[in-house]
Amino acid sequence: MDIKRSILLVALAIVAYLLVLQWNQDYGQAELPPETSQEQSQAASLPDTPTTRTPDQQAGDLPAVDGAPQANGIASSQAGSQLIRVRTDVLDLAIDPRGGDIVDLRLPQYPRRQDRPDVPFQLFERSAERTYEAQSGLIGDGPDKASGRPLYASEQQSYQLAEGQDELVVDLTYSADGVSYTKRFTFERGNYDLGVRYLVDNQGSAPWTGYMFGQLKRDSSGDPSSSTATGTATYLGAALWTKDEPYTKVSMSDMDDKSLKKSVEGGWIAWLQHYFVTAWIPQPDQTNQVQTRKDSQGNYIIGFTGPAVTVAPGAQGETSARLYAGPKIQDKLEELSPGLRLTVDYGILWFIAQPIFWLLQNIHALLGNWGWSIIALTIVIKLAFFPLSAASYRSMARMRAVSPKMQALKEQYGDDRQKMSQAMMELYKKEKINPLGGCLPILVQMPVFLALYWVLLESVEMRQAPWMFWITDLSIKDPYFILPIIMGATMFIQQQLNPTPPDPMQAKVMKLLPIIFTFFFLWFPAGLVLYWVVNNVLSIAQQWYITRKVAGQTAPAN
């Protein structure tokens, strides 16, 4: 009967495994955007014309600023113009000449899916399905008015950073009322940040005063870069820097409740999603008005408006800011502005996570593979906590050694819980056992484990990073669920080394935990599961050694 039951259980396990594999094949991959999934040879192409927007949809694009003429929105419908396309080695974007906004931006170095390297990940987008763009302009006496935004001219419709060229300059020009404007975009090889500079040539008869603004506008759609199905979502929303708080989140729900407005010297404003960030970075020595608001179409806007720039008749003036749109690479972000690296959101344990990432990064510099780097990091952390782990396993080994005596006490006192508790405390005192000795060391280590979880989950370096064999992307689940199964097996083995709980119900629950955790880990990123597998294997080896040693010390002499 036992053999038949075992065969049946094995058969059910195989069937369940095959069903999960088939489900993963049918539903596990994120779908490509409609326009790219239909185009085999030109998947990365950008649109030629922007989506036409009605006056109501355009309203609210322009910010208000104290002391400047009110510019609440764009009142007239404006026909779409052919987009200006710009390509560098790391950016592929489109600029709408109507206003000079970046309305489409893709990252050739970061494919949307690993099996489609020809389809770059898209950050900015203006389409019927999604709105996410970087807007900038000049209000006050500038060309961005409530009656309509300027239609810039450019010498070319397409710009390309050539081989051997380190810098690409794209100039958009516009003239009105005796004032000539040049909106200059400056791109550099290998950089995800670009300069946006306004050059103002005032040939009129009156002084000119304008205010530069830069803002990020996004709808409420979900995070296209999220790759986890664990129920733990990374932050999707806005953030800003102030002197008092170098990293302040402003979620969509915050913008639903009320608008934010404050004066900030320097700093940055940003929009965060999993692995990627976009940020406007004004000049560090100027005081800006930072605002958040929600327009009539439900789009969320965070932006800054710079101080007044005055240009006398016959003179020239300028104002500028930088825009970052790309992966959350901490070193590059820190170079751009203080606190910008905090957009790699490790949560409340960031002060632990940052050193862990630094260590992981340095290990990777030696090994060159993120999978092996995770294994090496796990070993280093395990060695650092070796004394605490040893104390925990030593306590559990002693508990296991006296479990026969505990069982005898249970049989002796039956249901008399008071006498049972007194007898157990006397036994603990006699055998020099701390019943909390196995728990406290684990609790001390938990903040480090949680911080490491966020490091592996949030770091863009893990995205599409291969390890070996079938693990070609450490940021998504194991396609064959082999690592979660190994993790469950190691958890079961480790459980066998622990003392059996005296409570029968608790003992049954503990037996189910390996199965529950295996199912839970099926959709965890492979890098996280790899960490737990290695940690469990090291724990088994350490616990087995300590248990044998304690058992030898407590064994009665012949």
Rosetta blueprint (number, residue, H / E / L):
1 M L
2 D H
3 I H
4 K H
5 R H
6 S H
7 I H
8 L H
9 L H
10 V H
11 A H
12 L H
13 A H
14 I H
15 V H
16 A H
17 Y H
18 L H
19 L H
20 V H
21 L H
22 Q H
23 W H
24 N H
25 Q H
26 D H
27 Y H
28 G L
29 Q L
30 A L
31 E L
32 L L
33 P L
34 P H
35 E H
36 T H
37 S H
38 Q L
39 E L
40 Q L
41 S L
42 Q L
43 A L
44 A L
45 S L
46 L L
47 P L
48 D L
49 T L
50 P L
51 T L
52 T L
53 R L
54 T L
55 P H
56 D H
57 Q H
58 Q H
59 A L
60 G L
61 D L
62 L L
63 P L
64 A L
65 V L
66 D L
67 G L
68 A L
69 P L
70 Q L
71 A L
72 N L
73 G L
74 I L
75 A L
76 S L
77 S L
78 Q L
79 A L
80 G L
81 S L
82 Q L
83 L L
84 I E
85 R E
86 V E
87 R E
88 T L
89 D L
90 V L
91 L L
92 D E
93 L E
94 A E
95 I E
96 D E
97 P L
98 R E
99 G L
100 G L
101 D E
102 I E
103 V E
104 D E
105 L E
106 R E
107 L E
108 P E
109 Q E
110 Y E
111 P E
112 R E
113 R E
114 Q L
115 D L
116 R E
117 P E
118 D E
119 V E
120 P E
121 F E
122 Q E
123 L E
124 F E
125 E E
126 R E
127 S L
128 A L
129 E L
130 R L
131 T E
132 Y E
133 E E
134 A E
135 Q E
136 S E
137 G E
138 L E
139 I E
140 G E
141 D L
142 G L
143 P L
144 D L
145 K E
146 A L
147 S L
148 G E
149 R L
150 P L
151 L E
152 Y L
153 A E
154 S L
155 E L
156 Q L
157 Q L
158 S E
159 Y E
160 Q E
161 L L
162 A L
163 E L
164 G L
165 Q L
166 D L
167 E E
168 L E
169 V E
170 V E
171 D E
172 L E
173 T E
174 Y E
175 S E
176 A E
177 D L
178 G L
179 V E
180 S E
181 Y E
182 T E
183 K E
184 R E
185 F E
186 T E
187 F E
188 E E
189 R L
190 G L
191 N L
192 Y L
193 D E
194 L E
195 G E
196 V E
197 R E
198 Y E
199 L E
200 V E
201 D E
202 N E
203 Q L
204 G L
205 S L
206 A L
207 P L
208 W E
209 T E
210 G E
211 Y E
212 M E
213 F E
214 G E
215 Q E
216 L E
217 K E
218 R E
219 D L
220 S L
221 S L
222 G L
223 D L
224 P L
225 S L
226 S L
227 S L
228 T L
229 A L
230 T L
231 G L
232 T L
233 A L
234 T L
235 Y L
236 L L
237 G E
238 A E
239 A E
240 L E
241 W L
242 T L
243 K L
244 D L
245 E L
246 P L
247 Y L
248 T E
249 K E
250 V E
251 S L
252 M H
253 S H
254 D H
255 M H
256 D H
257 D H
258 K L
259 S L
260 L E
261 K E
262 K E
263 S E
264 V E
265 E E
266 G L
267 G L
268 W L
269 I E
270 A E
271 W E
272 L E
273 Q L
274 H L
275 Y L
276 F E
277 V E
278 T E
279 A E
280 W E
281 I E
282 P E
283 Q L
284 P L
285 D L
286 Q L
287 T E
288 N E
289 Q E
290 V E
291 Q E
292 T E
293 R E
294 K E
295 D L
296 S L
297 Q L
298 G L
299 N L
300 Y E
301 I E
302 I E
303 G E
304 F E
305 T E
306 G E
307 P E
308 A E
309 V E
310 T E
311 V E
312 A L
313 P L
314 G L
315 A L
316 Q E
317 G E
318 E E
319 T E
320 S E
321 A E
322 R E
323 L E
324 Y E
325 A E
326 G E
327 P E
328 K L
329 I L
330 Q H
331 D H
332 K H
333 L H
334 E H
335 E H
336 L H
337 S L
338 P L
339 G L
340 L H
341 R H
342 L H
343 T H
344 V L
345 D L
346 Y L
347 G H
348 I H
349 L H
350 W H
351 F H
352 I H
353 A H
354 Q H
355 P H
356 I H
357 F H
358 W H
359 L H
360 L H
361 Q H
362 N H
363 I H
364 H H
365 A H
366 L H
367 L H
368 G L
369 N L
370 W H
371 G H
372 W H
373 S H
374 I H
375 I H
376 A H
377 L H
378 T H
379 I H
380 V H
381 I H
382 K H
383 L H
384 A H
385 F L
386 F H
387 P H
388 L H
389 S H
390 A H
391 A H
392 S H
393 Y H
394 R H
395 S H
396 M H
397 A H
398 R H
399 M H
400 R H
401 A H
402 V L
403 S H
404 P H
405 K H
406 M H
407 Q H
408 A H
409 L H
410 K H
411 E H
412 Q H
413 Y H
414 G L
415 D L
416 D L
417 R H
418 Q H
419 K H
420 M H
421 S H
422 Q H
423 A H
424 M H
425 M H
426 E H
427 L H
428 Y H
429 K H
430 K H
431 E H
432 K L
433 I L
434 N L
435 P L
436 L L
437 G L
438 G L
439 C L
440 L H
441 P H
442 I H
443 L H
444 V H
445 Q H
446 M H
447 P H
448 V H
449 F H
450 L H
451 A H
452 L H
453 Y H
454 W H
455 V H
456 L H
457 L H
458 E H
459 S L
460 V H
461 E H
462 M H
463 R L
464 Q L
465 A L
466 P L
467 W L
468 M L
469 F L
470 W L
471 I L
472 T L
473 D L
474 L L
475 S L
476 I L
477 K L
478 D L
479 P L
480 Y L
481 F L
482 I H
483 L H
484 P H
485 I H
486 I H
487 M H
488 G H
489 A H
490 T H
491 M H
492 F H
493 I H
494 Q H
495 Q H
496 Q H
497 L H
498 N L
499 P L
500 T L
501 P L
502 P L
503 D L
504 P H
505 M H
506 Q H
507 A H
508 K H
509 V H
510 M H
511 K H
512 L H
513 L H
514 P H
515 I H
516 I H
517 F H
518 T H
519 F H
520 F H
521 F H
522 L L
523 W L
524 F L
525 P L
526 A H
527 G H
528 L H
529 V H
530 L H
531 Y H
532 W H
533 V H
534 V H
535 N H
536 N H
537 V H
538 L H
539 S H
540 I H
541 A H
542 Q H
543 Q H
544 W H
545 Y H
546 I H
547 T H
548 R H
549 K H
550 V H
551 A H
552 G H
553 Q H
554 T H
555 A L
556 P L
557 A L
558 N L
